Amino acid sequence: MGPGRKNDKGEVIALNVAVGDRVLFGKYSGQTVKVDGDELLVMKEDDLFAVVEGAPAAGLKKSPDLSPEFISPEVNTHGS
C-alpha cells in the first residue's frame, strides 16, 4: 500500500482502506502477481465493494464466495 493516489491537480488522496482490513471485491477484480513465492492480488481501491467490519482479518479461514444477498448491514462501504 502506498500513500494514496493523485488527482488531476497533483494532490494526494488518502486511501480509505488499511493493511489488515477485510474487503469484498468482484470475482475477476485485480491482477495476481507472485512476490517471493506468495501470490498477491493487486487492485485499485475503486474496485472494492466494501470493507467488512466486526471480524478480525488475522487467522481467518478462507470464506465461501459471497453473493449480494449475503452482505449484511454490518458492511461499511465508506460513504454509501
C-alpha positions as CSV (number, residue, x, y, z in Angstrom):
1,M,0.0,0.0,0.0
2,G,1.1,3.5,-0.7
3,P,0.1,6.9,0.5
4,G,-2.8,7.1,-1.9
5,R,-3.5,8.3,-5.5
6,K,-3.0,11.7,-7.0
7,N,-5.9,13.7,-8.5
8,D,-5.7,15.9,-11.6
9,K,-4.2,18.8,-9.5
10,G,-1.4,16.5,-8.2
11,E,-2.9,16.4,-4.7
12,V,-2.6,13.0,-2.8
13,I,-6.0,11.5,-2.0
14,A,-5.6,9.2,1.0
15,L,-6.8,5.6,0.9
16,N,-9.9,4.5,2.8
17,V,-8.6,1.0,3.5
18,A,-5.7,-0.1,5.6
19,V,-3.5,-3.2,5.9
20,G,-5.5,-5.9,7.6
21,D,-8.9,-4.8,6.5
22,R,-11.3,-7.5,5.2
23,V,-12.7,-6.3,1.9
24,L,-15.2,-7.6,-0.7
25,F,-14.4,-7.5,-4.3
26,G,-15.6,-9.0,-7.6
27,K,-14.5,-12.4,-8.8
28,Y,-12.5,-11.0,-11.7
29,S,-11.1,-7.9,-10.0
30,G,-7.5,-7.1,-9.8
31,Q,-4.4,-8.8,-11.1
32,T,-2.5,-11.6,-9.4
33,V,1.3,-11.4,-9.1
34,K,3.9,-13.6,-7.3
35,V,6.3,-11.9,-4.9
36,D,8.8,-14.1,-3.0
37,G,6.7,-17.2,-3.7
38,D,3.5,-15.5,-2.3
39,E,0.6,-15.0,-4.7
40,L,-0.9,-11.5,-4.2
41,L,-3.9,-9.8,-5.6
42,V,-3.3,-6.2,-6.7
43,M,-6.2,-3.9,-7.4
44,K,-7.4,-0.3,-7.4
45,E,-9.4,0.9,-4.3
46,D,-12.2,1.8,-6.7
47,D,-12.6,-2.0,-7.5
48,L,-13.5,-2.7,-3.8
49,F,-17.2,-3.2,-3.0
50,A,-16.9,-2.8,0.8
51,V,-14.8,-3.1,3.9
52,V,-16.3,-5.7,6.3
53,E,-16.2,-4.5,9.9
54,G,-16.5,-6.5,13.1
55,A,-14.4,-9.5,12.2
56,P,-10.6,-9.7,12.7
57,A,-8.6,-10.3,9.5
58,A,-5.8,-12.3,11.0
59,G,-6.2,-16.1,11.3
60,L,-9.4,-16.3,9.3
61,K,-10.1,-19.4,7.3
62,K,-10.9,-19.0,3.6
63,S,-14.5,-17.9,3.4
64,P,-17.1,-19.1,0.8
65,D,-18.0,-17.0,-2.2
66,L,-20.3,-14.2,-1.1
67,S,-23.2,-13.1,-3.2
68,P,-25.0,-9.7,-2.7
69,E,-27.8,-11.3,-0.7
70,F,-25.3,-12.4,2.0
71,I,-23.9,-8.9,2.5
72,S,-25.2,-7.7,5.9
73,P,-25.9,-4.2,7.3
74,E,-22.6,-4.5,9.1
75,V,-20.7,-3.9,5.9
76,N,-19.2,-0.4,5.6
77,T,-19.0,0.9,2.1
78,H,-17.3,4.2,3.2
79,G,-20.0,6.7,2.4
80,S,-22.7,4.6,0.8
